[in-house]
Amino acid sequence: MLQDVAAILPGNIREMLKHLSPAIIEKTEEIRLRVGRPLEVISGGIPYYPNVNERHYLVQAEDAKFLLSQLSQYSMYAFEEELRRGFITIKGGHRVGLAGKVVLDHGQVKTLRDISSFNIRIARQTIGVADRLVSQLYDQKWLNTLFIGPPQTGKTTMLRDVARLISQGMPSRNIAPLKVGIVDERSEIAASMKGVPQLELGARVDVLDGCPKAEGMMMLIRSMSPDVIIVDEIGREEDVFAVQEALHAGVKVMTTAHGYSLEDIERRPALRSLLELDAFERCVELTRTTHAGVIRRIRNQQRRDVVRAK
């Protein structure tokens, strides 16, 4: 079991997970704790339910209390804000989703309380996963790229590895290293601790950790002169405006959006405006079969196929 994840789990659950087969642990994507319901481990897309005395282990209120206590120690300064957003990111880039009683303030989510569901999403850096895309994403220069896919299709994993490639360059292909600015709103791309990225991203990376995407992109442009901006999950009007400003400033943008296809993205008014401006020279659609990161289709600004899965 990954050390950073094991550290936040109650001892009894930690011991149960140790008895899972190495094959299951190696492919673990999520660990779900729901009070009063069976502990669930999702590995390779398949759910598993650890047993105690030949029965599924039912998560106890004490387990949830312990886990919440551990999470609050990870990020005391930002814990209330992260509760409002419904997740907290821990060391290693692993993200813990939360569900419970929503407290509203003038119709807006203020915080969560009585938290009874936790979804620990395991983050893994896969070095080299984006190597196969270089010939499609680089043509004498890096191309503005949008990665599209539903949850757990490897968008962030791919984006992280693209950041590494751009930052360190590829001497074998005569691709020089460039300055990369990452806006890591959820601390998933770089997994920064005290401002220092914990994952391998190359030497020429500057990270704004925990910063809202739109504001962070503008900050990077003004202060860090990036050649390329990396940002995860755009979708709001302010995100779109910031992407436009980056492009107008001559900065390349690599980003992601939730959706099943380019057509799906075009149905969202904010993102449709970017597509109508031909902002992205490449749109990479990701899907999932037996594993994440499967390339379904790559299209150019004219919506023509560059690569299409057979």
PLY file of the C-alpha trace (Angstrom):
ply
format ascii 1.0
element vertex 310
property float x
property float y
property float z
element edge 309
property int vertex1
property int vertex2
end_header
0.00 0.00 0.00
1.29 3.46 -0.85
2.92 5.00 2.20
1.27 8.43 1.92
-2.19 6.86 1.68
-1.55 4.31 4.41
-0.55 7.12 6.78
-4.05 8.62 6.83
-5.97 5.34 7.22
-7.11 3.79 10.51
-4.80 0.98 11.62
-7.40 -1.78 11.20
-8.14 -0.78 7.61
-4.45 -0.43 6.87
-3.92 -4.01 8.05
-6.81 -5.30 5.94
-5.41 -3.70 2.82
-2.01 -5.29 3.44
-3.64 -8.69 2.90
-4.83 -7.85 -0.60
-2.84 -9.49 -3.37
0.10 -7.53 -4.79
-1.64 -7.53 -8.19
-4.68 -5.74 -6.71
-2.56 -3.25 -4.76
-0.45 -2.44 -7.81
-3.51 -1.45 -9.84
-5.51 0.20 -7.05
-7.25 3.36 -8.28
-9.63 4.19 -5.45
-10.24 3.28 -1.82
-13.79 4.11 -0.75
-14.96 4.39 2.84
-18.69 4.84 3.44
-19.91 4.71 7.02
-22.10 1.65 7.60
-21.25 0.14 4.23
-18.52 -2.21 3.00
-14.98 -0.96 2.54
-14.35 -0.90 -1.21
-11.13 -1.02 -3.20
-11.30 -0.42 -6.94
-8.40 -1.95 -8.83
-8.18 -2.14 -12.61
-11.80 -0.98 -12.77
-13.02 -3.91 -10.62
-14.41 -3.43 -7.08
-13.02 -5.59 -4.24
-14.36 -5.85 -0.69
-11.84 -6.82 2.02
-13.17 -9.38 4.49
-12.99 -9.74 8.26
-13.96 -13.19 9.57
-15.23 -14.04 6.07
-17.54 -11.02 6.00
-17.18 -7.70 4.23
-15.81 -5.09 6.60
-18.36 -2.37 7.35
-16.78 1.06 7.77
-17.38 2.46 11.27
-18.03 6.02 12.39
-14.73 5.84 14.30
-12.91 5.11 11.02
-14.39 8.24 9.43
-13.51 10.33 12.49
-9.88 9.13 12.40
-9.54 9.75 8.66
-11.01 13.24 8.90
-8.65 14.05 11.76
-5.66 12.93 9.68
-6.80 14.96 6.69
-7.22 18.16 8.72
-3.62 17.87 9.93
-2.41 17.66 6.34
-3.75 21.06 5.42
-4.98 23.06 8.40
-4.54 26.41 6.65
-6.71 25.42 3.72
-8.97 22.79 5.26
-12.14 24.88 5.36
-11.73 25.89 1.72
-11.10 22.30 0.70
-14.16 21.14 2.61
-16.18 23.69 0.65
-14.85 22.25 -2.61
-15.46 18.68 -1.50
-11.94 17.27 -1.64
-8.50 17.52 -0.07
-5.17 16.62 -1.69
-2.54 14.86 0.40
1.17 14.25 -0.05
1.90 12.38 -3.25
-0.93 14.08 -5.13
-3.58 11.63 -3.92
-7.00 13.27 -3.70
-9.62 12.45 -1.09
-13.17 13.23 -2.18
-15.70 13.95 0.57
-19.47 13.69 0.85
-21.84 14.49 3.69
-24.20 17.25 4.84
-23.82 20.39 2.72
-24.05 23.72 4.57
-25.25 26.61 2.38
-24.70 30.34 2.73
-26.95 32.49 0.52
-27.39 29.56 -1.85
-23.65 28.84 -2.11
-21.82 25.88 -0.61
-20.13 27.06 2.60
-18.76 23.79 3.94
-19.42 20.08 4.53
-20.21 18.50 7.86
-21.26 15.03 9.07
-18.88 13.62 6.46
-19.63 9.93 5.93
-18.15 9.10 2.51
-14.50 9.26 1.47
-13.04 8.45 -1.92
-9.24 8.20 -1.91
-8.09 8.47 -5.52
-4.60 7.10 -6.01
-2.29 9.32 -8.05
0.53 7.66 -9.95
3.17 9.29 -12.07
3.68 7.28 -15.22
6.94 8.46 -16.72
6.92 8.21 -20.50
3.16 7.81 -21.00
3.12 10.91 -23.25
6.15 9.94 -25.34
3.92 8.38 -28.00
2.12 11.71 -28.46
5.13 13.87 -29.25
4.88 13.44 -33.03
1.24 14.65 -32.85
1.72 17.47 -30.33
4.99 18.91 -31.63
5.53 20.37 -35.08
8.58 22.65 -34.91
6.86 23.97 -31.78
4.53 22.60 -29.14
0.88 22.86 -30.16
-1.96 24.19 -28.00
-3.63 21.01 -26.81
-6.88 20.04 -25.10
-7.11 16.58 -23.51
-10.72 15.38 -23.34
-12.08 12.48 -21.34
-14.47 11.45 -18.57
-13.11 10.85 -15.04
-10.37 8.23 -14.62
-9.28 8.17 -18.24
-5.78 9.47 -17.46
-6.11 13.15 -18.40
-4.06 14.46 -15.49
-1.49 11.67 -15.82
-1.00 12.54 -19.48
-0.89 16.29 -18.79
1.74 15.79 -16.08
3.98 13.80 -18.40
3.59 16.37 -21.19
4.76 19.02 -18.70
7.82 16.89 -17.94
8.65 16.43 -21.63
8.37 20.14 -22.40
10.41 21.15 -19.35
13.29 18.73 -19.88
13.22 18.78 -23.68
14.05 15.87 -25.95
17.63 16.09 -27.29
17.12 12.96 -29.42
14.48 14.88 -31.40
16.21 18.27 -31.23
13.44 19.60 -28.97
14.81 22.23 -26.61
13.60 22.48 -22.99
11.14 25.32 -22.38
9.87 27.24 -19.36
6.69 25.61 -18.06
4.21 27.28 -15.70
1.77 24.97 -13.93
-1.39 26.17 -12.20
-2.09 23.29 -9.83
-5.37 24.26 -8.22
-5.95 20.84 -6.64
-2.28 19.92 -6.05
-2.67 16.90 -8.32
-0.28 17.70 -11.16
2.90 18.44 -9.21
1.91 17.12 -5.74
3.71 20.07 -4.13
4.54 20.07 -0.43
5.42 23.48 1.02
5.64 24.82 -2.51
8.08 22.18 -3.80
6.86 19.68 -6.46
7.23 16.09 -5.26
6.92 14.55 -8.72
9.40 14.53 -11.60
8.59 17.48 -13.84
11.98 18.55 -15.18
14.15 21.52 -14.24
12.28 24.37 -15.95
8.96 24.19 -14.10
7.33 26.84 -11.90
4.23 25.80 -9.96
1.42 27.85 -8.44
0.00 25.36 -5.96
-3.57 25.59 -4.70
-4.27 28.63 -6.88
-7.54 29.12 -8.81
-6.93 28.39 -12.47
-7.94 31.66 -14.06
-6.12 33.84 -11.55
-3.08 31.57 -11.65
-2.71 31.73 -15.42
-2.72 35.51 -15.30
-0.21 35.54 -12.45
2.16 33.29 -14.35
1.97 35.40 -17.49
2.73 38.57 -15.52
5.47 37.22 -13.28
7.14 34.06 -14.65
7.23 34.52 -18.47
6.35 30.89 -19.25
6.65 29.46 -22.74
3.89 26.96 -21.96
1.12 26.98 -19.35
-0.20 23.69 -17.98
-3.59 23.75 -16.24
-6.09 21.02 -15.40
-9.86 20.92 -15.99
-10.95 24.21 -17.49
-14.64 24.90 -17.97
-15.71 28.18 -16.41
-16.00 31.50 -18.19
-13.06 32.95 -16.27
-10.90 29.95 -17.26
-11.72 30.52 -20.91
-10.86 34.23 -20.67
-7.49 33.40 -19.07
-6.70 30.85 -21.79
-7.47 33.49 -24.43
-5.20 35.98 -22.68
-2.38 33.43 -22.58
-2.74 32.70 -26.29
-2.80 36.42 -27.11
0.42 36.78 -25.11
2.07 34.11 -27.26
2.05 31.46 -24.51
1.21 27.88 -25.45
-1.51 26.17 -23.40
-1.94 22.50 -22.52
-5.10 21.71 -20.57
-7.90 19.22 -19.96
-11.70 19.19 -19.92
-14.32 16.67 -18.85
-16.24 15.10 -21.72
-16.52 12.00 -23.85
-15.64 13.63 -27.15
-14.96 16.91 -28.90
-18.67 17.11 -29.78
-19.47 16.76 -26.09
-17.18 19.69 -25.26
-18.78 21.83 -27.99
-22.11 21.63 -26.14
-20.65 23.62 -23.24
-21.02 27.34 -24.07
-17.77 28.53 -22.46
-15.61 25.89 -24.08
-17.43 26.18 -27.39
-16.22 29.77 -27.66
-12.60 28.57 -27.46
-13.17 25.93 -30.11
-14.83 28.48 -32.40
-11.65 30.57 -32.10
-9.58 27.51 -33.11
-7.69 27.90 -29.85
-6.55 24.27 -29.74
-4.39 22.90 -32.51
-4.85 19.39 -31.11
-7.78 17.81 -29.28
-6.86 14.44 -27.75
-9.81 12.25 -26.75
-8.94 9.71 -24.05
-10.93 6.69 -23.05
-10.53 3.64 -20.87
-10.50 -0.06 -21.72
-8.56 -2.29 -19.34
-6.49 0.73 -18.30
-6.55 4.52 -18.38
-4.82 6.66 -20.97
-6.11 4.94 -24.11
-6.10 7.37 -27.05
-9.44 7.24 -28.79
-8.93 10.03 -31.29
-6.76 13.09 -32.01
-8.12 15.93 -34.11
-6.76 19.21 -35.41
-8.32 22.70 -35.58
-10.36 21.72 -38.63
-11.84 18.76 -36.65
-10.01 16.36 -38.95
-8.47 13.19 -37.60
-4.77 13.15 -36.91
-5.03 9.80 -35.16
-8.13 7.69 -34.76
-8.26 4.43 -32.80
-9.23 1.42 -34.85
0 1
1 2
2 3
3 4
4 5
5 6
6 7
7 8
8 9
9 10
10 11
11 12
12 13
13 14
14 15
15 16
16 17
17 18
18 19
19 20
20 21
21 22
22 23
23 24
24 25
25 26
26 27
27 28
28 29
29 30
30 31
31 32
32 33
33 34
34 35
35 36
36 37
37 38
38 39
39 40
40 41
41 42
42 43
43 44
44 45
45 46
46 47
47 48
48 49
49 50
50 51
51 52
52 53
53 54
54 55
55 56
56 57
57 58
58 59
59 60
60 61
61 62
62 63
63 64
64 65
65 66
66 67
67 68
68 69
69 70
70 71
71 72
72 73
73 74
74 75
75 76
76 77
77 78
78 79
79 80
80 81
81 82
82 83
83 84
84 85
85 86
86 87
87 88
88 89
89 90
90 91
91 92
92 93
93 94
94 95
95 96
96 97
97 98
98 99
99 100
100 101
101 102
102 103
103 104
104 105
105 106
106 107
107 108
108 109
109 110
110 111
111 112
112 113
113 114
114 115
115 116
116 117
117 118
118 119
119 120
120 121
121 122
122 123
123 124
124 125
125 126
126 127
127 128
128 129
129 130
130 131
131 132
132 133
133 134
134 135
135 136
136 137
137 138
138 139
139 140
140 141
141 142
142 143
143 144
144 145
145 146
146 147
147 148
148 149
149 150
150 151
151 152
152 153
153 154
154 155
155 156
156 157
157 158
158 159
159 160
160 161
161 162
162 163
163 164
164 165
165 166
166 167
167 168
168 169
169 170
170 171
171 172
172 173
173 174
174 175
175 176
176 177
177 178
178 179
179 180
180 181
181 182
182 183
183 184
184 185
185 186
186 187
187 188
188 189
189 190
190 191
191 192
192 193
193 194
194 195
195 196
196 197
197 198
198 199
199 200
200 201
201 202
202 203
203 204
204 205
205 206
206 207
207 208
208 209
209 210
210 211
211 212
212 213
213 214
214 215
215 216
216 217
217 218
218 219
219 220
220 221
221 222
222 223
223 224
224 225
225 226
226 227
227 228
228 229
229 230
230 231
231 232
232 233
233 234
234 235
235 236
236 237
237 238
238 239
239 240
240 241
241 242
242 243
243 244
244 245
245 246
246 247
247 248
248 249
249 250
250 251
251 252
252 253
253 254
254 255
255 256
256 257
257 258
258 259
259 260
260 261
261 262
262 263
263 264
264 265
265 266
266 267
267 268
268 269
269 270
270 271
271 272
272 273
273 274
274 275
275 276
276 277
277 278
278 279
279 280
280 281
281 282
282 283
283 284
284 285
285 286
286 287
287 288
288 289
289 290
290 291
291 292
292 293
293 294
294 295
295 296
296 297
297 298
298 299
299 300
300 301
301 302
302 303
303 304
304 305
305 306
306 307
307 308
308 309
